[in-house]
């Protein structure tokens, strides 16, 4: 298939044009996730450098001209809510806004760090793209620590936006752990304890809003 003139310098069309037939050919379930999903939902501050795809399969990254695809292995990928999004060549499966936030909180290094994850979350909250009940349901496929960190982050960005977000359903899912959950999983074990989420705030989160 010839490359359209607007992508000639890329030597490939965007990954969104072919990711669905590629994954169907490989016979693996998938969803576009992390910052690539955030961009689809209008919440990425800049175009991601790689196209992030979540799948239960173990696949090596691929490059097509300037287009790079990063495959992220997640055993529960096929059980998570997705949305079917139209592309210029068909459709593709994209993480819902709720799964996008949970993924980014679970692995903030794939989203430019916690402050950038907070910025993405704030964009989704401000645009009314997140649903509290759907978030709680999706959180059922993540560790409780992820639900706790997500709840704290939502409260944090809602305060910064001078708005509110109903984290009640998520709080029921998060419950309480015997030991506090550090906000930064690999950070120091010291900081301010948030009693509502049992989260030890051991790092500064300063989104660019």
C-alpha positions in Angstrom: 0.0 0.0 0.0 1.5 3.4 -1.0 2.2 5.9 1.8 0.0 9.1 1.4 2.0 12.2 0.6 1.4 13.8 4.0 3.3 10.9 5.6 6.0 10.5 3.0 8.7 11.8 5.3 7.6 9.3 8.1 7.9 6.4 5.6 4.8 5.0 7.2 1.2 5.9 8.1 0.4 6.5 11.8 0.1 3.4 13.9 -3.6 4.1 14.4 -4.2 3.3 10.7 -3.0 -0.3 11.0 -2.8 -1.4 14.7 -6.1 -3.2 14.6 -5.4 -5.4 11.5 -1.9 -6.0 12.8 -3.2 -7.3 16.1 -5.9 -9.3 14.4 -3.2 -10.9 12.2 -1.2 -11.7 15.3 -4.3 -13.1 17.0 -3.8 -11.1 20.2 -6.3 -9.0 22.1 -5.1 -5.5 22.7 -6.0 -1.9 23.5 -4.2 1.4 22.8 -3.2 2.7 26.2 -1.3 5.1 28.4 -0.4 8.4 26.8 -1.5 7.1 23.4 -5.0 6.6 24.8 -4.9 9.9 26.6 -4.2 11.6 23.3 -7.2 9.9 21.7 -9.3 11.2 24.7 -7.9 14.8 24.2 -5.8 14.7 27.3 -2.2 14.5 26.1 -0.2 17.8 26.3 2.1 16.6 23.5 2.2 13.9 20.9 3.6 10.7 22.5 7.0 9.6 21.1 5.8 6.0 20.9 2.4 4.4 20.3 1.6 2.4 23.4 -0.3 -0.9 23.0 -1.3 -3.1 25.9 -1.7 -6.8 25.3 -1.5 -10.1 27.2 1.1 -11.3 24.7 4.9 -10.8 25.0 5.8 -8.8 21.9 8.9 -6.9 21.0 8.5 -3.3 20.0 8.3 -2.5 16.3 9.3 0.4 14.1 7.8 1.4 10.8 9.8 4.4 9.5 9.3 7.1 12.2 6.4 5.2 13.8 7.4 3.2 16.9 5.1 0.9 18.7 5.7 -0.1 22.3 3.9 -3.3 23.4 3.2 -3.5 27.1 2.4 -7.0 28.5 -0.5 -7.2 30.9 -2.2 -10.5 31.6 -5.5 -8.9 32.4 -5.6 -6.6 29.3 -8.4 -8.6 27.7 -10.7 -8.1 30.7 -10.5 -4.3 30.9 -13.0 -1.9 29.4 -12.2 -0.5 26.0 -13.9 1.8 23.5 -14.0 1.3 19.8 -12.7 4.4 18.1 -12.9 5.2 14.4 -9.7 5.7 12.4 -9.1 6.8 8.8 -8.9 3.1 7.8 -11.4 1.4 10.2 -11.5 1.2 14.0 -9.2 0.4 16.9 -9.6 -0.6 20.5 -8.7 2.2 23.0 -8.6 2.1 26.8 -11.6 4.0 28.3 -10.6 7.2 30.1 -11.0 5.3 33.4 -8.6 2.5 32.3 -6.2 5.2 30.9 -5.9 6.8 34.3 -5.5 3.5 36.2 -2.8 2.4 33.8 -0.9 5.6 34.2 -1.1 5.5 38.0 0.0 1.9 38.0 3.0 2.7 35.8 3.7 6.4 35.9 7.1 5.9 34.3 5.2 5.1 31.1 3.4 8.5 31.4 6.2 10.9 32.0 6.1 10.6 35.8 3.4 11.3 38.4 3.1 15.0 37.7 2.4 14.4 34.1 0.0 11.7 35.0 -1.8 14.2 37.3 -1.9 16.7 34.3 -3.6 14.0 32.1 -6.0 13.1 34.9 -6.9 16.8 35.5 -7.6 17.2 31.8 -10.0 14.3 31.9 -11.7 15.5 35.1 -12.0 19.0 33.8 -13.6 17.8 30.6 -16.0 15.6 32.4 -14.6 12.5 30.7 -14.3 10.3 33.9 -17.2 8.4 35.5 -16.8 7.4 39.2 -18.7 4.2 39.0 -17.0 3.1 35.8 -13.6 3.9 37.4 -14.5 1.7 40.4 -15.5 -1.2 38.2 -12.3 -0.9 36.1 -10.2 -0.8 39.3 -11.3 -4.3 40.0 -8.6 -5.6 37.6 -5.8 -3.6 39.4 -4.1 -4.0 42.8 -5.8 -2.2 45.7 -2.7 0.1 45.9 -3.4 1.4 42.4 -7.0 2.2 43.4 -5.7 4.1 46.5 -3.2 6.1 44.6 -5.8 6.9 42.0 -8.2 8.1 44.6 -5.6 10.4 46.1 -4.6 11.8 42.8 -8.2 12.5 41.8 -8.8 14.4 45.0 -5.5 16.2 44.5 -6.3 17.4 41.0 -9.9 18.2 41.8 -8.7 20.6 44.5 -6.3 22.2 42.0 -9.2 22.7 39.6 -11.5 24.0 42.3 -14.0 21.3 41.4 -15.1 18.0 42.8 -15.1 14.4 41.6 -17.1 11.6 43.2 -14.5 9.1 44.4 -17.0 7.3 46.7 -17.4 4.2 44.5 -13.6 4.0 44.2 -13.1 4.3 47.9 -15.3 1.2 48.4 -13.1 -0.7 46.0 -9.9 0.6 47.6 -10.8 -0.4 51.2 -7.9 -0.2 53.6 -4.5 -1.9 53.8 -2.7 -2.6 57.1 0.4 -0.7 55.8 0.2 2.7 54.2 0.5 2.7 50.4 3.4 5.0 49.2 2.3 7.4 46.5 5.6 6.9 44.7 6.0 3.1 44.8 9.8 3.3 44.7 10.1 6.5 46.8 11.2 7.0 50.3 9.0 5.6 53.1 8.4 9.0 54.7 5.9 11.7 54.1 2.4 12.9 55.0 -0.2 10.2 55.5 -3.5 10.8 53.8 -6.0 9.0 56.1 -8.8 8.8 53.7 -6.8 6.8 51.1 -4.1 5.4 53.5 -1.6 6.8 51.1 1.8 8.0 52.2 2.5 11.2 50.2 6.2 10.7 49.7 6.7 12.9 46.6 5.5 16.2 45.2 2.9 16.1 42.5 2.9 19.3 40.5 1.0 19.0 37.3 1.4 21.7 34.6 -2.2 22.9 34.4 
